């Protein structure tokens, strides 16, 4: 019942509604922003929400170290626990952590097909029935069309929701008139089903839906933001 309450009262239900049910099986969602805005926290929040629904998650990190990923999950769950005043937080944390696997790769030393092969071995051979895959620190521009095409086929083959973070350049123009990041605008039409962006505006980190399942409707506010202090997803 406690986990049900966490799920039902999560601000992520707003995102699901705006996306007509969420990302969906076989689809790729990209979360794009400049570095340091909160992409890892946002994706860890999505993953924690899945874990509370007893849906296993694979978090693939392309950063050199994974300890900050684990810390981010712990921080988010601790903040949720305090906010909801959970009495059995430790028990719930241990329970959901069993459904999470963190994998670490160096994009320079391994190609996309081998990464996907490793995940498939875990899901099928290792009997880890993942529902969602988080790909964090991945350089989408370097992977290009072939890399994203392979990831898309992988998502469809195994019935996975796959979220990917995309770090954008810090200087110069970042978004075109439709709100699409210049760095990935040639990939959005064919390979990205949902495109979200994060922007820091005064005291809020605002999330916008640039592309949803109904296509491009222009950049529009989702009424969701990240609290700069806790980095938890919250509703306006």
C-alpha positions in Angstrom: 0.0 0.0 0.0 2.9 2.4 0.8 4.4 1.8 -2.6 1.0 2.3 -4.3 0.7 5.6 -2.6 4.1 6.7 -3.8 3.2 5.7 -7.4 -0.2 7.3 -7.5 0.9 10.6 -5.9 4.1 10.9 -8.0 4.3 14.0 -10.2 5.4 11.7 -13.0 1.8 10.7 -13.4 1.4 14.2 -15.0 4.1 13.4 -17.5 2.5 10.1 -18.3 -0.8 11.8 -19.0 0.8 14.4 -21.2 2.5 11.6 -23.2 -0.8 9.7 -23.5 0.3 6.9 -21.2 4.0 7.4 -21.0 6.9 6.5 -23.2 5.7 3.0 -24.0 7.3 -0.3 -24.9 9.7 -0.3 -27.9 10.1 3.5 -27.8 13.1 5.8 -27.2 12.9 8.9 -25.1 15.6 11.5 -25.0 16.2 14.0 -22.2 18.4 16.8 -23.4 20.0 19.8 -21.6 23.3 21.5 -20.9 25.6 19.8 -18.4 24.8 20.1 -14.8 21.1 20.8 -15.1 19.8 17.6 -13.7 19.4 14.9 -16.4 20.8 12.1 -14.2 18.5 13.0 -11.4 15.5 13.2 -13.6 16.2 9.8 -15.1 16.9 8.3 -11.7 13.5 9.7 -10.6 11.8 7.9 -13.5 13.7 4.7 -12.7 12.8 4.9 -9.0 9.1 5.3 -10.0 9.4 2.2 -12.1 11.1 0.3 -9.3 8.3 1.2 -6.9 5.9 -0.4 -9.4 8.0 -3.6 -9.3 9.3 -3.0 -12.8 13.1 -3.9 -13.1 15.4 -1.3 -14.4 18.9 -1.4 -16.1 20.8 1.8 -15.6 23.6 2.0 -18.2 26.3 4.6 -17.4 29.0 5.9 -19.6 30.6 7.9 -16.9 34.0 6.8 -15.5 32.6 6.1 -12.1 29.2 4.8 -11.0 29.3 5.7 -7.3 27.6 9.1 -8.0 24.8 7.2 -9.8 24.2 5.0 -6.8 24.3 8.1 -4.6 21.8 9.9 -6.8 19.3 7.0 -6.4 19.9 7.0 -2.6 19.4 10.8 -2.4 16.2 10.7 -4.4 14.7 7.9 -2.4 15.7 9.6 0.9 14.1 12.8 -0.2 10.9 11.0 -1.2 11.0 9.2 2.1 11.2 12.4 4.1 8.6 14.1 1.9 6.1 11.2 2.3 7.2 10.4 5.9 7.8 6.7 5.1 8.0 4.6 8.2 9.5 1.5 6.5 11.8 3.4 4.1 14.8 1.1 4.6 12.7 -2.0 3.8 11.2 -0.5 0.7 14.7 0.8 -0.5 16.2 -2.7 -0.1 13.2 -4.2 -1.9 13.4 -2.0 -5.0 17.2 -2.0 -5.2 17.0 -5.7 -5.9 15.2 -4.9 -9.2 18.0 -2.5 -10.3 21.2 -3.3 -12.2 23.8 -0.7 -13.0 26.1 -1.4 -16.0 29.2 0.7 -16.8 30.8 1.1 -20.2 33.3 3.3 -22.0 31.8 4.5 -25.3 35.3 4.9 -26.7 36.2 1.3 -26.2 33.0 -0.5 -27.2 30.5 -0.2 -30.0 26.7 0.0 -29.6 26.0 -3.6 -30.8 28.3 -5.0 -28.2 26.7 -2.9 -25.5 23.2 -4.1 -26.5 24.5 -7.7 -26.7 25.7 -7.4 -23.0 22.3 -6.1 -22.0 20.4 -8.8 -23.9 22.6 -11.4 -22.2 21.5 -10.0 -18.8 17.9 -9.8 -19.8 17.5 -13.2 -21.4 20.4 -15.4 -20.2 20.6 -13.8 -16.8 16.8 -13.8 -16.5 16.6 -10.2 -15.4 13.3 -9.2 -16.9 13.9 -5.5 -17.4 11.1 -3.1 -18.1 13.0 0.0 -18.6 16.6 0.9 -19.6 18.2 4.2 -18.6 21.2 5.2 -20.8 23.2 8.0 -19.1 26.3 9.9 -20.3 25.9 8.5 -23.8 27.1 10.6 -26.7 24.2 10.4 -29.1 25.9 12.5 -31.8 28.9 10.1 -31.9 26.6 7.1 -32.1 24.8 8.7 -35.0 22.0 7.2 -37.0 23.3 3.7 -37.0 23.7 3.7 -33.2 20.2 5.0 -32.5 18.7 2.7 -35.1 20.3 -0.3 -33.3 19.0 0.9 -30.0 15.5 1.4 -31.4 15.4 -2.2 -32.8 16.7 -3.5 -29.5 13.9 -1.7 -27.6 11.3 -3.1 -30.0 12.7 -6.6 -30.0 12.7 -6.9 -26.2 9.7 -4.6 -25.4 11.7 -2.1 -23.5 11.2 1.6 -22.7 14.6 3.3 -23.2 15.5 6.7 -21.9 18.7 8.4 -23.0 20.3 11.5 -21.7 21.9 14.0 -24.1 24.3 16.7 -22.9 24.3 19.8 -25.1 27.0 22.3 -25.7 27.5 25.0 -23.1 28.1 28.0 -25.5 26.4 29.4 -28.5 22.9 28.7 -29.8 21.5 25.4 -28.5 18.0 25.1 -29.7 16.3 25.8 -33.1 13.0 27.6 -33.4 11.1 24.4 -32.7 13.0 23.8 -29.4 15.0 20.9 -30.9 18.7 20.8 -29.9 20.9 21.5 -33.0 23.2 18.7 -32.0 20.5 16.0 -32.5 18.0 17.6 -34.8 18.8 15.2 -37.7 18.1 12.2 -35.5 14.8 13.2 -33.9 12.4 12.5 -36.8 13.3 8.8 -37.4 14.7 7.4 -34.1 13.4 9.5 -31.1 9.8 9.0 -30.1 9.8 11.5 -27.2 12.1 14.5 -26.7 12.2 16.4 -23.4 14.4 19.3 -22.5 15.5 20.8 -19.2 16.2 24.5 -18.9 17.2 26.4 -15.8 15.1 29.5 -15.4 15.7 31.7 -12.4 14.8 29.3 -9.5 13.4 26.4 -11.4 14.6 23.7 -13.7 11.7 23.5 -16.2 10.9 20.5 -18.3 9.4 20.9 -21.7 8.0 18.4 -24.2 9.4 19.1 -27.6 8.2 16.0 -29.3 5.5 13.6 -28.0 3.8 10.6 -29.5 1.6 13.0 -31.5 4.7 14.5 -33.1 6.0 18.1 -32.9 3.6 20.6 -31.5 6.2 23.2 -30.8 7.9 23.5 -27.4 5.4 23.5 -24.6 5.6 23.5 -20.8 4.8 20.2 -19.1 4.1 21.9 -15.7 6.9 19.8 -14.3 10.2 21.0 -12.9 13.1 19.8 -10.8 13.6 21.3 -7.4 17.1 22.8 -7.6 17.8 21.7 -4.0 16.5 18.1 -3.9 16.4 17.5 -7.7 13.1 15.7 -7.2 10.5 16.0 -10.0 7.7 18.2 -8.8 4.5 19.7 -10.2 3.9 23.5 -10.4 
